[in-house]
Amino acid sequence: QFGGVSDLVPGSSPRSKLLAHGTGASWALYGTTETGGLVTGSRQSGTVFRLGHSVSGVSYLMLAAFDSTSPAGSFKGYNPREGVVLGPDGRLYGTTRHSSEAVSTPWQRQGGIFRIESLTTAGQLPTEVASFTGYSSFGNTPGINSSYLYGGYNIGIPLTVGSDGHLLGAAQQGGLGDGVLYRVKIGSEIQ
């Protein structure tokens, strides 16, 4: 049972589909909670968790907690709602619905794509893969070769991994107004 900001099982509002990984007697389920997390600071804005099963029993591990105030150098997204996928590089990837970093208008960051480096290490900080702005930009695309993913927001559709190993997803709004599809090559720029 999730306890919000409990030290035993932190997190609340688990809304995502679970990712199953492993075989035989040793396997794990991975997922996200939209809120909850650590008691300290503002790291109460969602978690990535692992529920592991082995011959010795079941264990819970909070892999990462999101911070709505985003200290310097950390990932700015929070409220991971759509779960995680396992990338071909063996890392977990997911999306957040919101971002604490606002850049000058009209380029407002509206959540992003994150990466979790290890499947078994507690207390990690999510790594930013890409950020959403919510606005379309033609002609002047300042972020086309950076980690900004211009043109989408309200990420309400889970990521998937394509047959080519790229991350595929959709934003319900943005672009020209009615949403965008996106593809992210792992270890490269957004396409």
C-alpha positions as CSV (number, residue, x, y, z in Angstrom):
1,Q,0.0,0.0,0.0
2,F,1.4,3.4,-1.0
3,G,1.8,5.8,1.8
4,G,2.2,9.2,0.1
5,V,5.4,10.4,1.7
6,S,5.9,7.4,4.0
7,D,9.4,6.1,4.3
8,L,8.1,2.5,3.9
9,V,6.3,2.7,0.5
10,P,6.5,6.3,-0.8
11,G,4.3,7.5,-3.6
12,S,0.6,8.0,-4.2
13,S,-1.8,8.0,-7.2
14,P,-0.3,5.1,-9.2
15,R,-2.2,5.4,-12.5
16,S,0.1,3.8,-15.0
17,K,0.3,0.4,-16.6
18,L,3.1,-1.7,-15.0
19,L,6.1,-2.9,-16.9
20,A,7.0,-6.5,-16.2
21,H,10.7,-7.5,-16.6
22,G,12.5,-10.7,-15.8
23,T,11.7,-14.4,-16.0
24,G,11.2,-17.5,-13.8
25,A,11.3,-16.9,-10.1
26,S,13.1,-13.6,-10.3
27,W,11.1,-10.8,-11.9
28,A,10.1,-7.2,-11.2
29,L,7.2,-4.8,-12.0
30,Y,8.1,-1.1,-12.7
31,G,5.7,1.8,-12.6
32,T,5.2,5.4,-11.6
33,T,3.1,7.3,-9.0
34,E,1.9,10.7,-10.1
35,T,2.4,12.3,-6.6
36,G,4.0,11.4,-3.3
37,G,7.7,10.6,-2.8
38,L,10.2,11.8,-0.2
39,V,9.3,13.7,2.9
40,T,12.3,16.0,2.5
41,G,12.1,19.2,0.4
42,S,9.6,19.2,-2.5
43,R,10.4,15.7,-3.7
44,Q,6.8,14.8,-3.4
45,S,5.9,15.1,-7.0
46,G,5.9,11.5,-8.1
47,T,8.1,8.4,-8.1
48,V,9.4,5.6,-10.2
49,F,9.2,2.3,-8.3
50,R,10.2,-1.3,-8.6
51,L,8.3,-4.2,-7.0
52,G,10.7,-7.1,-7.1
53,H,10.0,-10.8,-6.7
54,S,12.6,-13.4,-6.0
55,V,12.9,-16.7,-4.1
56,S,13.4,-14.7,-0.9
57,G,10.1,-12.8,-1.3
58,V,8.7,-9.5,-2.6
59,S,10.5,-6.1,-2.1
60,Y,9.6,-2.5,-2.9
61,L,12.2,0.0,-4.1
62,M,11.7,3.7,-4.9
63,L,14.1,4.1,-7.9
64,A,13.5,7.9,-8.2
65,A,11.5,10.8,-6.7
66,F,10.6,13.9,-8.7
67,D,11.0,17.4,-7.3
68,S,8.6,20.2,-8.4
69,T,11.2,22.8,-7.3
70,S,14.0,21.1,-9.3
71,P,17.3,22.1,-7.7
72,A,20.0,23.3,-10.1
73,G,21.3,20.7,-12.5
74,S,18.4,18.3,-12.0
75,F,15.6,17.3,-14.3
76,K,12.8,19.9,-14.3
77,G,9.8,17.6,-15.0
78,Y,7.5,16.2,-12.4
79,N,4.2,14.2,-12.1
80,P,5.1,11.1,-14.1
81,R,1.8,9.6,-15.0
82,E,2.2,7.3,-17.9
83,G,4.5,4.7,-16.6
84,V,7.9,3.6,-18.0
85,V,9.2,1.5,-20.9
86,L,12.5,-0.4,-21.0
87,G,14.8,1.0,-23.7
88,P,17.1,-1.2,-25.8
89,D,20.0,0.2,-23.7
90,G,18.5,-1.4,-20.6
91,R,17.4,1.9,-19.0
92,L,13.8,3.0,-18.1
93,Y,12.2,5.9,-19.9
94,G,9.0,7.8,-19.2
95,T,7.3,11.2,-19.4
96,T,6.2,13.8,-17.0
97,R,3.1,16.1,-17.4
98,H,4.6,19.3,-15.9
99,S,7.8,21.2,-15.6
100,S,9.0,23.7,-12.9
101,E,11.3,25.5,-15.3
102,A,9.7,28.3,-17.3
103,V,11.7,29.9,-20.0
104,S,10.9,33.2,-21.6
105,T,7.5,33.2,-23.4
106,P,6.5,31.7,-25.7
107,W,8.9,28.8,-25.0
108,Q,7.4,27.4,-21.9
109,R,8.6,23.9,-20.9
110,Q,5.6,21.6,-20.4
111,G,7.0,18.4,-19.0
112,G,9.5,16.1,-20.6
113,I,11.0,12.7,-21.2
114,F,13.2,11.2,-18.5
115,R,15.6,8.3,-18.1
116,I,16.3,6.2,-15.0
117,E,19.8,4.7,-15.3
118,S,19.6,1.6,-13.1
119,L,16.8,-0.9,-12.6
120,T,18.0,-1.8,-9.1
121,T,19.4,1.4,-7.4
122,A,17.3,3.4,-5.0
123,G,17.2,7.2,-4.8
124,Q,18.3,8.1,-8.3
125,L,17.8,11.5,-9.9
126,P,15.9,11.3,-13.2
127,T,18.0,12.3,-16.2
128,E,16.5,14.7,-18.8
129,V,16.2,13.3,-22.3
130,A,13.9,16.0,-23.8
131,S,11.6,18.8,-22.8
132,F,8.2,19.8,-24.2
133,T,7.3,23.5,-24.9
134,G,3.7,23.4,-25.9
135,Y,4.2,25.6,-28.9
136,S,5.0,25.0,-32.6
137,S,7.9,26.7,-34.1
138,F,8.6,26.9,-37.9
139,G,11.5,28.8,-39.4
140,N,13.0,29.7,-36.0
141,T,13.6,26.4,-34.2
142,P,16.0,27.2,-31.4
143,G,15.8,23.8,-29.9
144,I,15.8,21.5,-32.9
145,N,19.3,20.1,-32.1
146,S,19.0,20.5,-28.3
147,S,17.1,18.6,-25.7
148,Y,13.9,20.7,-26.2
149,L,11.0,19.0,-28.0
150,Y,9.0,21.9,-29.4
151,G,5.4,21.7,-30.2
152,G,3.7,19.4,-27.6
153,Y,2.2,19.4,-24.2
154,N,-0.4,17.4,-22.1
155,I,1.5,14.2,-22.5
156,G,-1.2,11.7,-21.8
157,I,-0.1,8.7,-23.9
158,P,2.6,6.3,-22.7
159,L,5.9,6.0,-24.6
160,T,6.5,2.9,-26.7
161,V,9.7,1.5,-28.1
162,G,9.6,1.1,-31.9
163,S,11.1,-1.8,-33.8
164,D,14.1,0.5,-34.7
165,G,14.8,1.1,-30.9
166,H,13.5,4.7,-31.0
167,L,11.1,6.0,-28.3
168,L,7.7,6.9,-29.9
169,G,5.0,9.0,-28.2
170,A,2.3,11.6,-28.6
171,A,1.3,14.8,-27.0
172,Q,-2.5,15.4,-26.8
173,Q,-2.1,19.2,-27.5
174,G,0.3,21.6,-29.0
175,G,1.9,21.7,-32.4
176,L,-0.6,23.4,-34.6
177,G,-3.2,23.0,-31.9
178,D,-4.4,19.4,-31.9
179,G,-1.3,17.5,-30.7
180,V,1.9,16.0,-32.1
181,L,3.6,12.7,-32.6
182,Y,7.3,12.5,-31.7
183,R,10.3,10.1,-32.1
184,V,13.4,10.2,-29.9
185,K,16.5,8.3,-30.9
186,I,18.1,7.0,-27.7
187,G,21.4,8.8,-27.2
188,S,20.7,11.4,-29.9
189,E,18.5,14.3,-30.7
190,I,14.7,14.4,-31.1
191,Q,13.3,13.8,-34.6
